[in-house]
Amino acid sequence: MENSPQMRKWLDDLGLSHPLVIAGPCSAETEAQVLEIAHALKDTDVTYLRAGIWKPRTRPGMFEGVGAIGLKWMQRAKEETGLLIATEVANKDHVKLALDHDVDLLWIGARSTVSPFIVQEIADALEGTDKVVLVKNPVNPDLSLWLGGIERLHASNIKKLGVIHRGFSTYEKTKYRNIPEWQLAIELQNKFPDLPLICDPSHITGKRDMIFDVSQTALDLNYDGLIIETHCNPEEAWSDAAQQVTPKSLVQIMKDLRIRKETTGEADYTKELGVLRAQIDVIDNQLIEILGKRMKVADKIGELKKTKNVAVLQNSRWNEILGKMILEGEQRGLSEEFVLRMFKAIHQESINHQDRILKG
Ligand SMILES: O=C(O)C(=O)C[C@]1(C(=O)O)C=C[C@@H](O)C=C1
């Protein structure tokens, strides 16, 4: 699959003057609930009304969605409001029902993207469709698996494609429900700059008060749109109550978000940027030079350890370095997360260098 400007045609054809917004409840609960939210979202930036019909739940015994009846409610919502409709599909039966009910946009959920068998089944069932199909990132941070999902759909002759970034599961507890790992989505954007990229701040954060911040980061990174869970009475929602916002909050979020342009040709901007980028180039070269010097010292330590038959890994020294560098970083405005990642990478490279020497 190759990048092509055709990839974003479906999005461009919508002719929006703002990012694409897909909004609606986590789950369709009752006909009245679906219609109420649809009417509340009607005259906003929302293009697609979303609602979960089949809910993949972590543990059995939880609310698993209303099933196909919900598609009828969504169809009625579409007739009454003109909003296009969107839902998640997880197997070929869901696809058939969604197509029978003229759902306009279907997405493959994170738990399905991890399974090439499921994605292939869905791709086969959708073969040649002119519906929009979006692929959420897999629960684990695996770019190939994510791209594999898109490639399977592309191979099934589905032209209106896109991806949803909903963050990644971690064993560690973080402030996010699913950590964003923005770097991964940036890599994807780099490979396929024309593939529409939508952020799902609801699943990244798991908390409604963090949704604005994550949405702004997404727009700062050139994302094309947002999918935000929205409910008229979030506290009473049958699923994901903590992360849904009211239609009023959604409108406020959209109003407050700063939409950035990709770039500008203005002369003063170009000039100042050029000067700053030249500084970055010099500093980057210095960084590489200094890292090269550090590795030369690590090589010497490796030689020394080899003569005395000492192990490469020295945990107490390593922890001492980490502790000191986190404090140093803090004083220079560097986050602990960044310092940790950077020094872990440096340590690993140092170990690789020494290991080669000890084995040599
Ligand atoms: O101090 C050492 O013993 C080293 O080998 C250097 C170094 C480092 O790169 O800082 C590398 C490996 C050890 O685990 C600890 C530290």
The ligand as a Gaussian input file, in Angstrom:
#p B3LYP/6-31G(d) Opt

LIG

0 1
 O       29.752000       2.234000      35.134000
 C       29.812000       1.174000      34.527000
 O       30.178000       0.098000      35.049000
 C       29.454000       1.128000      33.098000
 O       29.595000       0.097000      32.485000
 C       28.847000       2.325000      32.430000
 C       27.356000       2.253000      32.375000
 C       26.921000       3.582000      31.654000
 O       26.842000       3.589000      30.450000
 O       26.753000       4.583000      32.354000
 C       26.916000       1.085000      31.589000
 C       26.515000      -0.088000      32.159000
 C       26.290000      -0.244000      33.601000
 O       25.103000      -0.936000      33.884000
 C       26.365000       1.020000      34.303000
 C       26.788000       2.183000      33.730000

